Amino acid sequence: MKPIGLIDPDRLQNIPQKHRAKHEFCFHLHDLMAALLVQMEIKKAGHIRFEIESEEDRRLLASGIHILEFLDKSGRGDLERRAVVNHVCNALFSDMLHFIYEALRALEKRKFTVAFSLLRKPLKEGMLIVAQMCADEVTFFDKMKSDAKNLLNRRDLDEAGIKALLEAAMKASRGCSFTNPDAVYDVVFNFQNDLGFAGLFDKATHLVTEFRRNQTEDYNLNFIFKDAMDDDIYAGGTYAQLAMLILFLHIMQIELYGRMREPSKKYQNWMLFTSLGAYEALFTKGRSRMTNFVNSNFAEFMQCPVCEAQLRIKKVDAPRLFIGEYLDCNQCFTSQHFPFGWLLSKVDLDLFED
């Protein structure tokens, strides 16, 4: 699998060649999330507006009351909820993206303990908060307002509770057909899954662990004696699982931001098509529906400008085209910039329709 071309090759030199495109894809998802966060902040999408309707409202505001308390006392509870959820959403995604960015950079440097320590917070905790907002923001707000300390209470969020929450969030967020609650739970929370992240999170965070499925071995401290030159972390499904989780976070982000101010349909189509198309090419078996779509709908544009050969996209080429917007000719072996995002914006489709 060729590198996509988004990251300076020097940054990828410590990552095994066959995993470099997968690493770039995870960074691409991070960058999409950051770009949407910036876009919504520029548009002040999280802000709320209301009219001062009476002298009583004016006196209440003049008393120096907190704006949230004013909204509550003046009968604007829906606006109070919207303001709180919007504020939490923006701040939480910003926080998660800082951790994910530094974790991906740590993976580039083979700092495995640092990477999984950083990923634990956004994927094991932040994701559940986001899912609560997506699934039922009224219930989330009520708990945020009066019982925030129990937002991640283990009595509510046992295995069945987490899976039910993830299922509700996926039903509320269009575009989640690439995953399911069991898959997400098994990666993040299931200590029985030896290939998942649950054990890695705890061992990266704690020098000694006692849980039966994740005990520190004798003559050992967790990760202390790990050989940084071992490739087992890269080869163990890390990127497939990480990509699934970040893509799920981004789709929930789009859903939540759509409740503030609807992102453009063309942006949603571009995000879903390129991200799911690249994910499908990198991490799934069998033929690619997305590459078939491209070959069928963009054939008239897919001609090499150097040798005029007709080009057809193969599954192995999809990430480089969908994300890097580069197309390689197998006849004259040239690499050409191909404005795929621009062309996709000219096609009338809604990939979020069921």
Backbone hydrogen bonds, N-H to C=O, Kabsch-Sander energy under -0.5 kcal/mol:
donor,donor_aa,acceptor,acceptor_aa,energy
11,R,8,D,-1.9
12,L,8,D,-0.6
12,L,9,P,-1.1
13,Q,10,D,-0.8
15,I,12,L,-1.6
19,H,16,P,-2.1
20,R,17,Q,-1.4
23,H,19,H,-2.0
24,E,20,R,-2.4
25,F,21,A,-2.1
26,C,22,K,-1.9
27,F,23,H,-2.0
28,H,24,E,-2.4
29,L,25,F,-2.2
30,H,26,C,-1.9
31,D,27,F,-2.6
32,L,28,H,-2.3
33,M,29,L,-2.1
34,A,30,H,-2.4
35,A,31,D,-2.6
36,L,32,L,-2.2
37,L,33,M,-2.2
38,V,34,A,-2.5
39,Q,35,A,-2.5
40,M,36,L,-2.5
41,E,37,L,-2.0
42,I,38,V,-2.6
43,K,39,Q,-1.9
44,K,41,E,-1.0
45,A,40,M,-2.8
47,H,44,K,-1.6
53,E,51,E,-0.8
58,R,54,S,-1.7
59,R,55,E,-2.6
60,L,56,E,-2.2
61,L,57,D,-2.5
62,A,58,R,-2.4
63,S,59,R,-0.9
63,S,60,L,-0.6
64,G,61,L,-1.7
65,I,60,L,-0.9
70,F,66,H,-2.5
71,L,67,I,-2.3
72,D,68,L,-2.0
73,K,69,E,-2.9
74,S,70,F,-2.3
75,G,72,D,-1.4
76,R,71,L,-3.0
80,E,76,R,-2.2
81,R,77,G,-2.5
82,R,78,D,-2.4
83,A,79,L,-2.6
84,V,80,E,-2.3
85,V,81,R,-2.9
86,N,82,R,-2.3
87,H,83,A,-2.2
88,V,84,V,-2.8
89,C,85,V,-2.6
90,N,86,N,-2.4
91,A,87,H,-2.3
92,L,88,V,-3.0
93,F,89,C,-2.3
94,S,90,N,-1.9
95,D,91,A,-2.2
96,M,92,L,-2.8
97,L,93,F,-2.4
98,H,94,S,-1.6
99,F,95,D,-1.6
100,I,96,M,-2.7
101,Y,97,L,-2.6
102,E,98,H,-2.1
103,A,99,F,-2.1
104,L,100,I,-2.4
105,R,101,Y,-2.2
106,A,102,E,-2.1
107,L,103,A,-2.1
108,E,104,L,-1.5
109,K,105,R,-0.9
109,K,106,A,-0.6
110,R,107,L,-1.0
111,K,106,A,-2.8
112,F,110,R,-1.3
115,A,111,K,-2.4
116,F,112,F,-2.4
117,S,113,T,-2.0
118,L,114,V,-2.2
119,L,115,A,-2.0
120,R,116,F,-1.2
121,K,117,S,-0.6
123,L,119,L,-2.2
124,K,120,R,-2.4
125,E,120,R,-0.6
125,E,121,K,-1.6
126,G,121,K,-2.7
127,M,122,P,-1.5
129,I,125,E,-1.7
130,V,126,G,-2.5
131,A,127,M,-2.4
132,Q,128,L,-1.8
133,M,129,I,-1.9
134,C,130,V,-2.4
135,A,131,A,-2.9
136,D,132,Q,-2.2
140,F,136,D,-2.3
141,F,137,E,-2.5
142,D,138,V,-2.3
143,K,139,T,-2.1
144,M,140,F,-2.8
145,K,141,F,-2.6
146,S,142,D,-1.8
147,D,143,K,-2.9
150,N,147,D,-2.0
151,L,148,A,-1.8
153,N,150,N,-1.5
156,D,153,N,-0.7
157,L,153,N,-2.3
158,D,156,D,-0.6
162,I,158,D,-2.8
163,K,159,E,-2.3
164,A,160,A,-2.3
165,L,161,G,-2.2
166,L,162,I,-2.8
167,E,163,K,-2.4
168,A,164,A,-2.2
169,A,165,L,-2.4
170,M,166,L,-2.5
171,K,167,E,-2.1
172,A,168,A,-1.5
173,S,169,A,-0.8
174,R,172,A,-0.6
176,C,173,S,-0.7
179,T,176,C,-1.8
184,V,180,N,-2.0
185,Y,181,P,-2.7
186,D,182,D,-2.6
187,V,183,A,-1.5
188,V,184,V,-2.2
189,F,185,Y,-2.8
190,N,185,Y,-1.3
191,F,189,F,-0.9
193,N,190,N,-1.2
194,D,192,Q,-1.0
196,G,193,N,-1.5
197,F,187,V,-3.3
198,A,187,V,-1.0
201,F,197,F,-3.2
202,D,198,A,-1.7
203,K,199,G,-2.5
204,A,200,L,-2.4
205,T,201,F,-1.5
206,H,202,D,-2.5
214,N,211,F,-2.4
215,Q,212,R,-0.6
216,T,209,T,-2.4
220,N,217,E,-0.9
222,N,207,L,-2.7
224,I,221,L,-1.3
225,F,221,L,-0.7
226,K,223,F,-1.3
228,A,226,K,-0.7
230,D,227,D,-1.9
235,A,231,D,-2.3
236,G,232,D,-1.1
237,G,234,Y,-0.5
238,T,233,I,-0.7
241,Q,237,G,-2.2
242,L,238,T,-2.7
243,A,239,Y,-2.9
244,M,240,A,-1.7
245,L,241,Q,-2.0
246,I,242,L,-2.6
247,L,243,A,-2.5
248,F,244,M,-2.1
249,L,245,L,-2.3
250,H,246,I,-2.4
251,I,247,L,-2.3
252,M,248,F,-2.1
253,Q,249,L,-2.2
254,I,250,H,-2.3
255,E,251,I,-1.9
256,L,252,M,-2.6
257,Y,253,Q,-2.7
258,G,254,I,-2.0
259,R,255,E,-0.8
259,R,256,L,-0.7
260,M,256,L,-0.6
260,M,257,Y,-0.7
261,R,257,Y,-3.0
268,Q,264,S,-2.2
269,N,265,K,-2.7
270,W,266,K,-2.5
271,M,267,Y,-2.9
272,L,268,Q,-2.7
273,F,269,N,-2.7
274,T,270,W,-2.3
275,S,271,M,-2.3
276,L,272,L,-2.3
277,G,273,F,-2.3
278,A,274,T,-2.2
279,Y,275,S,-2.5
280,E,276,L,-2.7
281,A,277,G,-1.9
282,L,278,A,-2.4
283,F,279,Y,-2.6
284,T,280,E,-1.5
289,R,287,R,-0.6
292,N,288,S,-1.6
293,F,289,R,-2.0
294,V,290,M,-2.2
295,N,291,T,-2.7
296,S,292,N,-1.8
297,N,293,F,-2.6
298,F,294,V,-2.5
301,F,298,F,-1.5
302,M,298,F,-1.0
302,M,299,A,-0.7
303,Q,301,F,-1.7
304,C,309,A,-2.8
308,E,304,C,-1.8
311,L,302,M,-2.7
317,D,314,K,-1.4
318,A,314,K,-0.9
318,A,315,K,-0.9
321,L,317,D,-1.7
322,F,318,A,-3.4
323,I,319,P,-2.1
324,G,319,P,-1.1
325,E,321,L,-0.8
326,Y,320,R,-2.0
327,L,336,Q,-2.8
329,C,334,T,-2.7
330,N,328,D,-0.5
333,F,329,C,-1.1
336,Q,327,L,-3.0
336,Q,334,T,-0.5
338,F,325,E,-2.7
340,F,338,F,-2.8
343,L,339,P,-2.3
344,L,340,F,-2.9
345,S,341,G,-1.6
346,K,343,L,-1.4
347,V,344,L,-1.4
349,L,347,V,-1.2
353,E,350,D,-1.4
